[in-house]
């Protein structure tokens, strides 16, 4: 009888799903967004995302495009990131509904150039990739917009860190822009830059408006 109970316990353990954060087949799944647009600075970045919301962001600071007024662009970013598990799960669900990106996701329509977005999936279910400037599929277009919005949030975080160090007065205008961009969803997952927002919210050396806006952003549902 004891042997039978031990065998049953072993079977249940084998069938149980891995605990949150535990290594398992699903933990190896990854979605990579490779973005490029020579008209922007930075013109190229790569966002790597795992199903639990952890990931990595890498961008290279380049020269501003010709004719562009010089400004304090975001420095190169190379850092680990953490997005909400809900956001990451949505990204993976969209990938699954679109056959892990094994489809033609480019509309081939004559629309304004927004930047090439190459989405790639690799995991226990298979692998695939597609690239598009604009997708006719609304869900794929929204996915691309949301991932670009995450990247923009991370770049804004880098700008805030640079302004805090080199131009504290410039934080006022930048925080005004971030507040507006979060409202209209140009920026997504504001919680990804929680660390710099907390520093600003508690820094008596910056303008009171900057501290108030930082606190308001930290209270945002996306934070």
N, C-alpha and C positions, 0 to 999 in steps of 0.2 A: 504493500500500500504506500509506504514512504517513497519507494522508487517511482511510483505512478504520479504522486504529488510533485516530486522534483521534476519529472519530465514535463508535467503540465505547466509548472512555473517557468521552466526554461522556454517553453513554446510561447507563452504569453509575453515574456520579456523580448523574445525575438520579433514578435509581431507588433509590439508597442512602437508608436512613432517616436523619433528622437526628440529629446527635450530641447527647449528653446536655447539656441546657442551651441547645441551639441553637433558634432560633426556627423554627417550623413550624406546620402546621395544628393538630396535637395540643397544641402549647404554648398555643394560644388557648382551649382548653377550660377551663371553670371551673365549679365547683359551689359554690353559696352556700347556707348554712344560716342562716335567719332565725328566731330563737327569741324567744318572748315568754311571760311568766308574771307577772301582776301581783302574785302572792303571794311573789315572790322579789326580792332585791336583788343585782345589777341585774335589772330586770324584762325587759330586752331586750338582745340582742346579735346581731351578725352575724359569721359566720365564712366567709371566702372562701378557697377552696382550689384550687390548680392541680395538674396531674397530677404534677409533679415534687416536690410536697410544700411548695412555697412558697405563701404566702398572706398574709392580713391578718385581724386580729381587732379588732373595735370594739364597745365596750360603754359605756353611759352610767351613771354613778353617780347613783342617785335616792334619794329618801327611803325608809327602811324601811317596809314595809307597816304599816297601823294595828294597834296592839296588840303589835307585835314589840318585844322588849327591845332598846334601842339597843346596837349593837356596832360594832366597827371593820370595816365592810364593805370590800370591794375598791374601790379608786378606779376612776374611768373608765379604760378601757384603749383605746388606739389605737396599734397597733403591727404591724409586719411579723412574720410567724411562719415557722417551718420545721418541718414534720412529716416523719416518715420517708417515703421514697419508697414503701416497701411498704404503709404505711397508706394513703397517697394513692391508690395503684394499686387497692387493695381498694375504696375508696370509689367510684372511677370504674367499676370492674367491676360493682359492685352497681347503680349507676345505669344501666349498659348493659343488664343483665339485666332491669331494670324499665322498659325502653322510655324511658330518659332522664326518668323520673318522670312520664311521660304516663299516669297511672293514678290511680284512687281509692285512696289508701293509708290512709285513715282507716277504722278498724274500725266506727265508729258504735255501739260497745258502751258500756254504762254502766259506765265504769271511772273510777278516781281521776284527777283532772286532773294531768297531768305537765308541761304547757306545750305551746303550739303550736309545731311544728317545720315550717317551710316549706323544702323542699329544691328547689332550682332548678338545672337544667343548661343550659349554653349552650356550643356548640362546633360544629365542622365537621360533626358527625353530625346536628345538629338542636338542638332546645331543648324544655324542658318543666319542669313543676313540680307538686308536690303538697304538701298540708299535712295534718298529723295530730297528734293528741294521743297516740293509741295505735293501732298498726297490727296488724291480724290476721296479716299476713305476718311471720314470725319474722325473716327477713333484713332487712326494712325497719325493724322495731322495734329490732333490734340495731344497725343503722346509725345510727338516731336516738340511741340510748343512747351509742354510741361518740363521736359528734360532740358531744353534751352533755358527755361525760367530758373531751374535749379542751378545751372551753370552761372547764370547772371547773378544769382544770389551769392554764390561762392566768390565771384569776382568782386562784387560789391563789398563783401567782407574784407577782402584783401585791400581794396581802396580805403576802407575805413581805418584799417590798421596803419596804412601808409600816411593818411591824413593826420591821424592822431599823433604820429611821430614827427611829421614834417610841416603840417599846416593845420593846426587845430581849428582855426577859424573857418577853414573850408568844410568842416564837418557839418555845419549848419545847412548849407545848400545840399550836400550829399544826403543827409538824413531826410530832408524834405522830399528829395527825389525817391528815396527808398520807400518812404511812407506811402507816396502816391502809387509807386509801382507794385507794392504789395496789394493795394486796394483793387487795382485793375488786373492783377494776376500776371503782370510781366515778370515779377519775381515769385518764385515758388519755394516752399520749404524754408521759410525764414529761420526756423530753428537750427538750420545747418550752420548759422553764424552766431549762435547764442553767445559764445565766449566773448567776442568783441562787443556785442550789444550789452552784455552785463558789465564789461569794463567801462563803457561809456555811461551807462545808467548810474554808475557809482563813482564817477570821476568828478570831483569838485572843481577841477581846472577847466572843464569844457563848459560851453554855454548851457544855461538852464534849459533852453529849447531842445538842445541835443539830448540832454538827459531825459527829458519828458518823452521825446519821440522814441528813444531807446526803450524806455519802460513800456510804452504803448505797444511797440513791436514785440517785446517779450511776452506781453499778455495776449497777443494775437493767437487764434486757434492753431495756426500753422507752426507756432513756436513750441 
